[in-house]
Amino acid sequence: MTLPGQFSDPRVLTLFGLLAFSAAVWVALGLRARARRERANSLLERVWHPYETIALTPAEEHAFGQVVSRLSLSSAGRVR
């Protein structure tokens, strides 16, 4: 099937193809950047401040104890 008139030129088809592809990439990158900004904004709401006191759940206390025990110094004076 051939396209009528000036649209049958392969250069015109290539130009339209490149325009469609670049528009799709532009939209996709814009949506990705918007999602990244929204995710970053939502994470900042949960930032802990050093002067803030929060009650930890038993599971969080256990996980914190696990991390601290791994970071504590061994008998040789090195981090385990």
Buried (B, 14 or more C-beta within 10 A) or exposed (E): EEEEEEEEEEEEEEEEEEEEEEEEEEEEEEEEEEEEEEEEEEEEEEEEEEEEEEEEEEEEEEEEEEEEEEEEEEEEEEEE
